[in-house]
């Protein structure tokens, strides 16, 4: 059930009742941010990526995901940021130590499912700000997070050595780590080149679970 709290605009002093939105968790359960009714809202003077997201735990499966920071538009024109209860761990804030819940994959039926599976996996590993990359890669779909670029190939074509090299060059340009996800696997040359460049390679099975297929992927995945 969505939570509601009274909100007073600090600019014009109007009173509002704010109802927190719910978002669908990957497990199917609705997730609603817990609002802090005892803390006054703040006005949004400028936009910054680090301040646009809050980390919320699913009450059904325990999954931690990022959802938009609750906001309310006042009739006076001010945009109010509604405080969320509990620790906030969006990108750029201090990390909150939490045990990693089991990874819950999404079944892959379409190309978009493959992209979603890779994004969920990266979030599960701790990259909470995963999003579509602004720069489109030569093939497949690009994903990005702070300090990370990833590429997803949802086709039935094995990834080529050129694809691996392009991802590695992008990562070097942006001073970021990188990872490759593929449905159809990799050519032998691509696999060898990825090992030499220390590029983690993952294969997406149809359950939506990425499987590491080279040493860098196994090391990068962690415990």
Secondary structure, 3 states (H helix, E strand, C coil): CCCEEEEECCCCCCEEEEECCEEECCCCCEEECCECCCCCCEECCCCCHHHCEEEEECCCCCCEEEEECCEEECCCCCEEECCECCCCCCCCCCCCCCCCCCCCCCCCCCHHHHHHHHHHHHHHCCCCCCEECCCCCCCCEEEEECCEEEEEECCCCCECHHHHHHHHHHHHHCCCEEEEEECCCECHHHHHHHHHHCCEEEEECCCCCEEECCHHHHHHHCC
